[in-house]
Amino acid sequence: MKANEIRNLSVEELDKRLADLKKDLFMLRMQHATNHLDNPIKISNVRRDIARVKTVLRQKQLEQ
């Protein structure tokens, strides 16, 4: 997910996207713990996406 795509979303959409990413991260961690995860790099990619969404949310908060 690109930062430009995230900046175009509304605050409600960002909150929803953040909740979805956190669920995805939880599921990936569970798969990793049970050795069912094919690609462990997915965990770091989801963590980066969460950080991007949180950053944009904070920027939008400060603009208001």
JOPE-V734572 format. One record per run of one state. SS is the DSSP state (A for helix, B for strand, O for the rest). FROM is the first residue (numbers start at 1). LEN is the number of residues. If there is no record, write none. Layout:
BEGIN
SS:FROM:LEN
SS:FROM:LEN
END
This chain:
BEGIN
O:1:2
A:3:5
O:8:3
A:11:23
O:34:7
A:41:23
O:64:1
END
